[in-house]
């Protein structure tokens, strides 16, 4: 449960930093920043998906080896 709280706090900190950065930036800079964040989020989602696939494969191999 503490891990969830830490993640939530980190997300809140990131949101606050984003809001502060966007409030003082020009529209073009804000759009560029949001584009970069979108790319980063997609890359992170892809990496997490890959890690999940590897984890499932690892569990399957461990199960198959135990038989």
C-alpha positions as CSV (number, residue, x, y, z in Angstrom):
1,X,0.0,0.0,0.0
2,X,2.9,2.4,0.7
3,X,4.1,1.8,-2.8
4,X,0.8,3.0,-4.2
5,X,1.0,6.1,-2.0
6,X,4.5,6.9,-3.2
7,X,3.4,6.5,-6.8
8,X,0.4,8.7,-6.2
9,X,2.7,11.4,-4.6
10,X,5.2,11.2,-7.5
11,X,2.3,11.6,-10.0
12,X,1.1,14.6,-8.0
13,X,4.5,16.1,-8.0
14,X,4.9,15.6,-11.7
15,X,1.5,17.1,-12.3
16,X,2.4,20.2,-10.2
17,X,5.7,20.6,-12.1
18,X,3.9,20.3,-15.4
19,X,1.4,22.9,-14.4
20,X,4.1,25.3,-13.3
21,X,6.1,24.8,-16.5
22,X,3.0,25.3,-18.7
23,X,1.8,28.3,-16.9
24,X,4.9,30.4,-17.7
25,X,5.5,29.0,-21.2
26,X,4.4,30.3,-24.5
27,X,1.7,28.3,-26.4
28,X,4.3,26.8,-28.8
29,X,6.6,25.8,-25.9
30,X,3.7,24.3,-24.0
31,X,2.6,22.3,-27.1
32,X,6.2,21.0,-27.6
33,X,6.4,20.0,-24.0
34,X,3.1,18.1,-24.1
35,X,4.2,16.4,-27.3
36,X,7.4,15.2,-25.6
37,X,5.4,14.0,-22.6
38,X,3.1,12.1,-24.9
39,X,6.0,10.4,-26.6
40,X,7.5,9.6,-23.2
41,X,4.3,8.1,-21.9
42,X,3.9,6.0,-25.0
43,X,7.5,4.7,-24.7
44,X,6.9,3.9,-21.0
45,X,3.7,2.1,-21.8
46,X,5.4,0.0,-24.5
47,X,8.3,-0.8,-22.1
48,X,5.8,-1.9,-19.4
49,X,3.9,-4.0,-21.9
50,X,7.2,-5.7,-22.9
51,X,8.2,-6.3,-19.2
52,X,4.8,-7.8,-18.6
53,X,5.2,-10.2,-21.5
54,X,8.6,-11.2,-20.3
55,X,7.2,-11.8,-16.8
56,X,4.4,-14.0,-18.1
57,X,6.9,-16.0,-20.2
58,X,9.2,-16.4,-17.2
59,X,6.3,-17.6,-15.1
60,X,5.3,-20.1,-17.8
61,X,8.8,-21.4,-18.1
62,X,9.1,-21.8,-14.4
63,X,5.8,-23.6,-14.3
64,X,6.7,-25.9,-17.2
65,X,10.1,-26.7,-15.7
66,X,8.4,-27.7,-12.4
67,X,6.4,-30.5,-14.0
